[in-house]
Amino acid sequence: MSIIVGVKIFADTTAFTAALNERAEEFETISARAQGAGAIHHRFGIGDGFVFVNDEWESKAAFDKFFSDPELQAFIGSVGGEADKTPEIIVGDSVDSPDQF
C-alpha cells in the first residue's frame, strides 16, 4: 500500500516560481532521483508564502529517506525555501474510493 504525503514548505514563492523555469533541469534531475527512490506521483502548488508538495510514495520510509537528504534540503533553500521554518508534513495511507479520479 502506498502513502500520500502533503508537505507545506514556507517559501519565497516568487523565487520558487522563477526557479521552476530557470532551473528546470535541476528539478527534472531531482524528479528522476525521487522516482528511483520510490516516488509514484508528484505535484506542486503555490500558496500565500508557501509551496505545497502533493506526493504519493511507495512507503513512508522511502519518503523520509529522500526528503531528509542534505542535498535536497540545500536545493529547497536555494529555490526559496525558508530554512528557519520547519516544513509541515502530513502522511496517510492511500486508499481506493468510489469517487476518486
C-alpha positions as CSV (number, residue, x, y, z in Angstrom):
1,M,0.0,0.0,0.0
2,S,1.3,3.4,-0.9
3,I,1.2,6.6,1.1
4,I,0.0,10.1,0.3
5,V,2.3,12.9,1.5
6,G,1.4,16.6,1.8
7,V,4.3,19.0,2.6
8,K,3.9,22.7,3.3
9,I,7.2,24.4,2.8
10,F,7.3,28.1,3.8
11,A,9.0,29.9,1.0
12,D,9.6,33.0,-1.1
13,T,7.1,31.9,-3.8
14,T,8.4,34.5,-6.3
15,A,11.8,33.0,-6.1
16,F,10.4,29.4,-6.3
17,T,8.2,30.2,-9.3
18,A,11.2,31.7,-11.1
19,A,13.4,28.7,-10.3
20,L,10.8,26.4,-11.9
21,N,11.8,27.9,-15.3
22,E,15.4,29.0,-14.6
23,R,16.4,25.7,-13.0
24,A,14.1,23.3,-14.8
25,E,16.9,20.7,-15.4
26,E,17.7,20.5,-11.7
27,F,14.0,19.9,-10.9
28,E,14.0,17.1,-13.6
29,T,17.1,15.5,-12.1
30,I,15.6,15.5,-8.6
31,S,12.3,14.1,-10.1
32,A,14.2,11.2,-11.6
33,R,16.0,10.6,-8.3
34,A,12.7,10.7,-6.4
35,Q,11.1,8.2,-8.8
36,G,14.1,5.9,-8.4
37,A,13.7,6.2,-4.6
38,G,10.0,5.2,-4.6
39,A,8.0,8.3,-5.6
40,I,4.9,7.4,-7.6
41,H,3.2,10.8,-8.2
42,H,4.3,14.5,-7.6
43,R,2.8,17.9,-7.9
44,F,3.5,21.4,-6.6
45,G,1.0,24.1,-5.5
46,I,1.7,27.7,-4.6
47,G,0.0,29.4,-1.7
48,D,0.5,32.7,0.2
49,G,4.0,32.3,1.5
50,F,4.3,28.6,0.9
51,V,4.9,25.8,-1.6
52,F,2.7,22.8,-1.2
53,V,4.0,19.4,-2.3
54,N,1.5,16.7,-3.0
55,D,3.2,13.3,-3.5
56,E,2.5,9.6,-3.5
57,W,5.3,7.3,-2.4
58,E,5.8,3.5,-2.1
59,S,6.4,3.9,1.7
60,K,6.9,6.5,4.4
61,A,10.5,5.2,4.9
62,A,11.3,5.9,1.3
63,F,9.9,9.4,1.5
64,D,11.6,10.1,4.8
65,K,15.0,9.0,3.4
66,F,14.6,11.1,0.3
67,F,13.3,14.2,1.9
68,S,15.9,14.2,4.6
69,D,18.8,14.2,2.1
70,P,21.1,17.2,2.9
71,E,21.5,17.9,-0.9
72,L,17.7,18.1,-1.3
73,Q,17.4,20.3,1.7
74,A,20.1,22.6,0.3
75,F,18.3,22.7,-3.1
76,I,15.0,23.6,-1.4
77,G,16.7,26.5,0.4
78,S,18.3,27.6,-2.9
79,V,15.0,27.9,-4.7
80,G,13.2,30.0,-2.0
81,G,12.5,27.6,0.9
82,E,12.9,29.2,4.3
83,A,15.5,27.2,6.2
84,D,14.5,28.7,9.5
85,K,10.9,27.3,9.3
86,T,10.2,23.6,9.7
87,P,8.0,22.2,6.9
88,E,4.6,20.8,7.9
89,I,4.3,17.2,6.8
90,I,1.2,15.1,6.7
91,V,1.3,11.4,5.8
92,G,-1.6,9.0,5.3
93,D,-2.2,5.6,3.7
94,S,-3.5,5.7,0.2
95,V,-7.0,4.1,-0.1
96,D,-9.2,3.5,-3.1
97,S,-12.6,5.2,-3.1
98,P,-15.6,5.2,-5.4
99,D,-15.2,8.9,-6.1
100,Q,-11.5,9.1,-7.0
101,F,-10.4,10.3,-10.4
